[in-house]
Amino acid sequence: MHRGGKIEIRPTVEINDTEGLSLAYTPGVARVCEAIAAEPDLAYDYTWKSNTVLIVTDGTAVLGLGDIGPLGALPVMEGKALLFKNFGGVDAIPMCLDCKDTEDIIDTVLRIAPGFGGINLEDISAPRCFEIESRLQAQLKMPIFHDDQHGTAIVVLAALLNAAKVTGRNLSDLRVVVSGAGAAGSAVTVMLREAGIGEIAVADSKGLIHVGRDHLPPAKKYLADRTNPSGFSGPIANALAGADVFIGVSAGQVPEAAIASMAPDCIVFALANPTPEVHPDVSSKYAAVIATGRSDFPNQINNVLAFPGLFRGALDVRATCVTANMKLAAAYAIANVVGKDLSPQHVIPSPFDRRVARNVSAAVAHAAIDEGVARLVP
């Protein structure tokens, strides 16, 4: 499947004679160039800009493989472009950068950005990914989206909304413990708080994050100030006792005894791939709903449920950014697709359910319009 790559560029018009050549290229194209130079927004109408996303990586946090460099990352970026097109009808171009410096990455993307309608940041390690995304969004009036953060958070929230229904709980009732304070863990935590989660605590490789812990970097200090009101400290097991939800977005293993100490009918999302933080065979002894990042178990948390439809909706209304409400709208749209098929083994729709991208696109577009970040209102 991968031999020769997984994507290609194809023309959208045919050139069969001299007249066609003169229209598509010189001299006919000059009129379009002059019009765009005079009125830059016309680029959305007369070039690929309105439907094309740049996928940017430096290869420092690829899947669970870590820092394998730009060439090692290219097969993943090609796959991402394939999914953009198949599920959202969005054209995407992989750009694997041979640099790791934050300033170099930002400068490079800023220079390339004019030819694209949005930027999908991918597999850039934390904490640099936070600064890169925020600074690019501050300087570019287009959707900037770090999928490792927000794509994961959107799908986790969608699944949790339905898992709460299955177990007869409200989001505001849930006490959640997140394993992992990197890109995904931080974004999941922020999104759950925005959705109205009851209480949440976050753990990293050194244990639970709390306001009394010394030497926290800025991103983790941000989490400490906004989570763990009960002040749990020490190993993650200390917070899991009596907790309703475990969300794993790290490679750290969690002992069976810690899962056994959770509340009855608990919810376990062990999303590390390929080896979950706790195996589903173990979780099933204690949990009412289980999700993983794998396709060979029910309830796969797969970012493809989010990013194609999100960019489709954002591009359709020429959104200047991706807001928190646009991401929340995407999560609710994904959750609603499940509908009457809701069950412990089906809290999230299949990536191949074509309603997903369509519904996410519509929800995101409407949210962008409502928030006033849409430049085109159909």
N, C-alpha and C positions, 0 to 999 in steps of 0.2 A: 504493500500500500504506500509506503513512504518513498520508494525508489523514484528518483526524478522530481521529488517534491509533491505537495498535495494541492497546490494552487497555481493559477496562471492568469495572465491578463488577456482579455479578449476585447476586440473593438465593438462598439455599439452601433456603428454605421458601416456600410459596405462602400468600397471605392472600386468601381469597375471601369472607369474611363477618365479621360483628361478633365472633363467638366467636374466630375466628382472630386478629383484630386485638387483642382483649383478652388473648390468650395471648402473642402475639409482642411486644406493647408493653404499655402500661399497662392494667389493673393487674397482669397476670400476670408481667411481667418483674421486678417488684419483689422477688418471692421469690428469683429468681436473683441479683439485686444483693445482697440481704442475705446470701445464702449465701456469695457470693464475698468480701464484706467481712469475714465471720467466718473464712473459710478461703480465702486468696488463690489457692492452687494450683488451686481449682476453676475458675478462669478458663480453664485449659487444656482443661477438659471442656465448658464452657458458653459459650465465645466463640470467635472466630476465632484467638485467640492461639497455639494449638497448631500452626497451619498457615500462619502469615503472617509474612513477613519484610519489614523496612523497608530499602529501598535508598536509601542516603544518598550524595550527592555535593555538591561545591561548584563543579563544572565547571572545575577548574583543570588537569586532565590528561586530557582526553577523547580516547580513541583516539590517533591520531597528530596530532590537531588542536591540542592544547595547551590553553591557558586561554581557553575560549570562553564561560565563564559558565554560570549555572544554567539559563537558558532554552535555550541552545545544547546543553546536555547532556541535556535532557529526552527527545529522541527515542531516545537510547542507553539511558536508564533505563527507558523504556517497553519497548524491545526486551529488556532484561534481564528485566523482569517477565514478558514473553511467554515467554521461554525457561524461566524458573523453572516456570511453569505447564505448558508443553507437555512438558517433559522430566522434571520432578520432581513434578508435581502440587502444587507449593507456590505459594500466593498471595503476591504481592509488590507493595508499594506504593512508587512512586518518590517521593523527597523531595529536591528540588533546593533547596539552601540558598543564600540571597543573603548569604553571609558567607564570609570566608576565614580569619579569626582562629582559631587552634587552640582557644583557650578558648571562643569563641562556638560553634564546631561541637560540641565535647564537651558543653557545657552544653545546647545544643538537643537533641541526641540523648538525653541522660540524661532530659530532661523528656518526650520523646515515647515512649521505650522501653517503658513498662509495657504498652502496648497491643499489643505484638508479641512473637513468639517468638524472633526473632533479628535481627541487624543485618548487612547486606551493605554494606560501604563500597566505593565505586566512584569511580574517576577523580579521586582527591584526590592532589595532587602531593606528591612527596617533597621534603624529609624529614618534612614535617608528618604524612603518613599513618602513619608508624611510631608517633609519640607518640599520635596520636588513637586508633589501634587498641589500643595497649597500655593506655592509661588507661581507655578504655571497658571493656575486658575486666576490668580490675581492679575496676571499680565495678558491673558488671552480671553477674548470674548467668545468662547466656544466650550462645549462639554469636555471637561477633563475628568477622567474616571480611572481610579486605580482598582482594577477588578479583584485583585487579591484581598483588598479591604472590603469594598462595598458590594461587589458581586456576592461574595460569601455571606456578608451580613444580611443582604436582602433575602437570600434563599433560606438562611437559618431562621430569620424572623417569620417567613412564610410558613415553614414547617412547624415552627413553635406555635404559631397562631392556631393551627389545626390540631397539633398535639394537645394543646390546652383544652380544646373542645372535646377531644376524645376522652380525656381524663376528668372532665367536668370542672375545669378550673378557669379562672380569668387571668389575664396577664398580670394584673395588679396583685394577684394572690401569690405569684410564683417567687420562690427564692432560687436564684440561679448561681451556679459556679462555673466559671470559664477557665479552662486550662490553656494558657497561651496568651502572651501579652505583646505579640508581634503585630504585623499588619492586620491579619484576619481577626485575632482576638480583640484588638483595640476597637476595630470597626464594629464587630458584633456587639461589644459592650455598649458603645455609643448608640447604636441603632436600637438596641433593646431598651435602653433608658428613654430614648425619644418616643418609643412605642408605649411606654408606661409600665414597664416591668416593675414588680414589687420591690425586689432587692437583688443585688448582684455583687459577687466578689470575684476577683480575678487572681490567678496564680501564674507565676512564671517558673523558670527552672530553679529559682532560689526559694520558692514558696509563695505564700499569699502576699498580695500587695496591700499595704495599709499605710495610713498617714504617719505612723511611727517608724516606718522602715527607713534606714539611712541609705544615702548614696543612690537615690532613684534618679534616672535620667528624666528629662522633661516629659517625654511621652508617658512614662509610667507614673510620674508625679501627678500628671493630669488625671490618670485613672484613680490614683490613691485619693485625690481630693473629692472624687465624685462617686466612689463605690465603697462597698464594704462598710456600711454604717455600723454593723455589729462589731467591727474591729477584729475579725478573725486574723490570726497570725500563725506562722509555722507552716507545716506541710498542708497540701490541698485537702487531705483527708479531714482536717479539723473543720473545714467549712462544709464538706460534703455531708456530714452527719445531719440528717433531717432535711436536707435540701430537696427541692422538687425537681430540679433540672441540672444535668451536667452537660456542658458543651465543650468538647475537646477540639482544639485547633492547633495542636502541637504534637511533637513526637513523643512526649513524655507518657509513660505507661502509668495506669492507675490500678492499684490493687483491688481485687474482688471485694475485700472486706470494706473498702471505702464505699463502693457501690451498694453493698448490702446495707450500709448504715443510712442510706438515703430514705426519704419519705416513701410510704406505700404508694404503688402506682406511679413511680417516678418516671422521668423522661430522660433518656440518655442519647445524646448526639455525640458519638465518638468518630470524629471526622478525619483523623490522620489517615493518610493513604500512602502505601497500601496496607499498613499495619495500624488498625484503630487503637486508641488509647486503652480501650478495654474491648475484648472480642465480643461480638453479638451473642455468641453462645453463652457467655458469662452474663452479659447484661440482661438477657432474656429471663434469667432466674428471678430478677428483681424489678425490672422496668416494664411499664405498660406500653410504652412507645420507644422504639429504637430507630436511630438513623445513623448512616455512615457516609463516607465519601466514595464508597465502592458501588459498582454496578451489579455485583453478584449478591447483594442483600437488598431487602426492601428499603424504601425511603432514602434514595441516594440524594445527597445534597450536592447538586451539580450547578456550577455557576452559569452554565449554558441556559438555564431557565431564566436568567436575569439580563445578562449584558446585550444579547441581540435585540430584544424588544426594547430595552431601555434606550439604546442608541437610536433605534428606529424611531421611537417617539420623539427623542430630543432633536434628531436631525429633521424630522418632518415639520417641526415648528421653529426650527433654527434657534434652539435654546442657547443662551449665552453661558450657561453653566448647568451643573447637576446639583439641585438643592436637596436638602434633607427630606422635604415633603415629596419630591419626585421619587426618591428611593423608597420611602414608606409606601407610596402609591404602587410602586412595582411589587413590593412584598405582598400587599393585600390582594393585588390582581392575581398573583401566582397562587396564593392560598385559595382564592375563590374559585379557581378552575376545578379544584377537587370536588366541590359541591356534594352531591348526594352519595358519591363514592367514598366518602370519608370513612376510614377505619384505621386501626392501629398500624396496619401494614401499608396504608396509603394516605399519608398526611401531606404528601407533596406530589404534584403531577409528573408524568413522564416527560423527559426532554423532547420526545417525539410527538407530544400532544400539540398540534399546531395552534390550538387556542391560546397557548401560553404567550408566545411572542406577540400575537395579535392583541391580546388583552393588556399585556404589559405596555405595549406601545401606546395604546389609546389612553391608559391611565397616566402614563408619564407625560404625554402631550398635554392632557387636560390639566395636570398639576403645574406644568410649566406655564401654561396660559394663565391659570389662576394666580400664580405667584408673580406674574409680570416679567418673566425672564424669556418669554417667547417673542421672537421678532417677526414671526409669520403666524397669523391666526387664520386657519382654514375657514 
